[in-house]
Amino acid sequence: MNKIIIHWTAGAHTPNAVDKEHYHYLIDSEGRTHEGKYKPEDNENCADGRYAAHTGGGNTGAIGVAMCGMFGFTGSENVGAYPITPVQLEACFHLCAELCKKYKIPVENVWTHYEFGLNHPDTTSHGKIDIIYLPPYPDVKRNEVGGFIRNKIRWYLDKI
């Protein structure tokens, strides 16, 4: 495993069966982590079709972590009915730090789905908006979200 891609599900605050098909780990609004159908190692080789398909054009070697929520998000003024919660964000940062340590993934290789799409415009991930906004931190700008997340992961990594 060589990278982590962070998402939101664009659904409710708890994972459903479709979410579990697409992500290795899901974090509900209470900060509880749920395992998906596939293990991260299933994404070492995606040629067999048995893997978590979370990032179009970027699944191989990638661990998919998603926060449950953001259904109806249309922009920073309207976060929808299920905004990401502070405890959910912190649980995500902590989980990503644990995964970085376990798989020896550099924090620089933790990206949002949005960042992956920006850096890979020839993939179906291009134009995805997860994650461009953090409801608990409304002042963090779209182009700063990934850096903010990586700094929080570094903080947790120093504690474990």
N, C-alpha and C positions, 0 to 999 in steps of 0.2 A: 504494500500500500504506500502510495507516495503523495497523496493529497487528500484534503477534506473539503467538501463543498457544502456550504450551509444554505439552507432553504427555509421558506415557510410553506405550509401546505396549501394555503389559500382556501382553507376549510374551517371547520369548527375547532374548539379548544381541546378536543380529544382525537386520537387517531382512528381512522376507519380501515377497513380491509384494503382498499385501494392504496391508502397511504403506506400501509405496511408492506405492500408489494414493491413500492418505489424507493423507500429509504431504509437504511440500516438501523438508524435510531431516530425516534420521534420523542419530542418533549412536549408534554401537555401543559396547560395553563397553570397547573399547580407545581410545575417543576419536576414531575415524575418522568423518568425515561422509560420508553417502551421499545422493545426490539422489533425490528422488521422481520419479514419472512427470510431474507437472505443475510448471511454473515458477510462482513467486509471482504473476507478472502474470496468470496464468490465473484467479486469484481476484479480479481487479478487477471482473469481472462474472460472476456464477455462474448467470445465467439460461440459458446455453447447455448446462449440464450437464457441461461439460468443465473441471473444477476439482478441487482437492484438498479433499475433504469431511472436514475434521478437527474442526470445531466446530459442532455443530447450532445453527443460528440465528445464527452469527457468522462464516461463511466469507468473506463479501464484504469485500475489502480486507485480509484477514488472512493472514499467513504462518504456516504450521503447522510447528513444530519439535518433534520427538519424540526422546526418549531410549529406546533399545531395552531393554526389560526390565520387571520387576515382575510377571511372570506369577505368579499365585497370591497376590498381596498381599491380606491380609485385615485389615490394621491394623498399627500400629507394632511390635507384638510379633512379627509374622510377615511378613517382607518377601518371602516366596516364594523360588523357586529362582534367580531372576535379578535380584538387587538392583542398583540403579543404583550405578555405581562412581564414586570420586572423580575419576578422569581424564575420565570421561564427563560429569560435571557441569561441570567446568572447560571442556571443549570446547564444551558447550552455552552457557555464559555468554559465551565468546569469540565463538562464531558469532552469537549474538544481538546482541552489541555491533557486530560487522561489519555485520549486517543493519540495525541502527538507523542506523548511519552511512550506508550505501549508499542506503537508502530515506527517510532523514530522518525516522525514526520516533522520537518522544520515548520515553525509557525508561519513562515513566509509562504508555505504551501497550503494555507487555509484560506479559502476564497468564498465569497458569496456567489450564488448562481449568477447574479447580475455581473459581477466582475469577470467570471469565467466567460460569459457571453461577449462582453466587451473585448476581451483578449483573444477570442476565437470567433470572429464575425462570420466564418464560413460554416458554423454549426447551427443546429436548431435552438441552442441556448442563447443565441444572439437576440437581444431585445427582451429577455426575461427581466422582471422587476423585483424578483426576490434575491437579495434583500436591499432595498433602496431607502428604507425608512424604519426607524426604531421608535415605536410609540412612547416608551418610557424616556427616550432621549430625543425629543423633537428638534433640538438645536443642532444635532449631528446632520450635516449635509450629505446628500446622496453620494458624492464622490469621497466622503470621509468615513462612511459606514464600515467598509472593509478594514481600514486601518484601526478604527475604534475597536472593532471586534478582535483583531489580532493583538492589540495592546492588552485587552482584558484577558485573553487567553494566556499571554505571557505572564501576567500577574498571577493567574491560577497555577501555571506551570511552575513558577517559583515557590509555590506553597506545597506542592506535592512531591 
